[in-house]
Structure formats: structure tokens, C-alpha cells
């Protein structure tokens, strides 16, 4: 019979709640897209990271929405508009507050898809 795993993880805990970490992940992904936009680089990977960060962050609270969002299409040359950037920041704050609004997610899906 296998012994249960009882040792603490060697990965240090950063003390962030799920919402705070999710918001930080989206913020980092958003900054990555903006950096690629500024450098006129190919946006394919950075936009994919952004979509993945949003999906992972909302998977627990809005699983049905995430299913359609995560499988949607994002143009590889999508540049973030000011409205999209503002909406991502709103989502980051909602995650930190622990209450994600479905309307925010639906608007974001419209802005990031085609």
C-alpha cells in the first residue's frame, strides 16, 4: 500500500490568494502583449498566453464561459485596444476582490475574438 504524501512542497508559497495570483498572471500576460505590440513583434504567443491566463483565472468561477472562451479563436495579430486594456484591468481587480462579473467576461470575449 502506498504511503500518503505528507511532506510540504518544496515550492515556496508566495502568500497570494487565488484571485490575487490570477490577477497577477493576467497582468503579466497583458504587459507581455503590450511589450510585443511596442516592439512590433509577432503577437501569436503573447496573445495565446493572455487567453490562457484569462481562462485559467476564471475556470473555477465561470466554467461554462471558460469552455467557450478557451476554445475560441484569437487573431495572431490582435493588438489590444485601450478599451480592452481597461477591461483586462477591471477583470484583474474583480479577481482580486473575489467576484468576477459575467458581463466583464462576455465583453472581453467579444474584444479578444473574431
N, C-alpha and C positions, 0 to 999 in steps of 0.2 A: 504494500500500500504506500502511496506517495505521501510524503510529509507536506503539510501546507506551507506555503511561502510566508515566513514570519519576519524576515529581515526588512529593515527600512530600505527604501530606494536610495541608490547612490546619487540619483539626480536631485540636486538641491531644490527645495521648494522656494519659489520667489515670493510667496505670500500673497499673490494676487488671486482674487476671486475669479470664477469662470468668466463672468461678464467683463471684468477689468482686463483679463488676458485676451478675451475675444476682441474687445475694442482695440487693444494694443496691436493685435495681429492685423486687423483691418486697417488701422492707421499706418502700420509699416508697409502693407501692400499698396495702399493709396499713395504713399510717398514714393514707392518704387515706380508706379505708373507715371507719376508726375516727373520723376527724375528721368525716366526714359523719354517722356514727351519733350523735356527740355533739351535732351541730348539728341533728339531726332532719331532715336534708336527704334528697332523693331519692338512693338508693344506686345507681341504674342505671349511671351512668358509672363510679363508683369501683369497683364490683364487676366491671364489664367490664375495667377496667384491671388489676385484680388477677388475673383469669383469664388475660388476655393476658400478663401478666408471668410467671406460673407456666408457661404454655405455652411462651413464648419461652425461658425459662430451662432447660427440660427437653427441648426439641426435639432437641438433639443426642444426649443420653444415653439417652433413652427415647422414640423417635419413635412407636412404636405406641401407647403410653399417651397421648401428646400428641394424637394424631389423634382419639381418642375424647373426651378431656377438652376439647379446644378446640371441639369441635362440640356439647358438652353444653349443657344449659340451666342457667342460674342465675336464681333468682328475683330480681326487681329490688329487692325489699325485704329481701333477705337481710342479717341482722345477724350479725356474726361472734361466735360463742360463745368463751368462754375457751379451750376445747379446740382450736378451730380456730385461734385466735391462737397458741397454744402450738405447734401443728403447723406453722404457717407459719414460726415462728421456728426450729423444728427443720430444716425444709427449707432455710431461709436458711443455717444452719450447715453442713448437708450439702453445699450448693453451694460454700460457702467451702472446705470440706475436699476437694472434688472427687469425692465419692462419694455420689450420691443413691440412697436406698433405695426400691425399688419399693413396699414396704409403706407408706411415708410418702405416696407419691403416691396409692396406692389409697385410703387413709384420707381424704386431702384431697379426692379426687374425690367420695367419699360425703358429706363435710361441706359441700361447696360446690354440690352438685347437688340436684335434687329429682326 
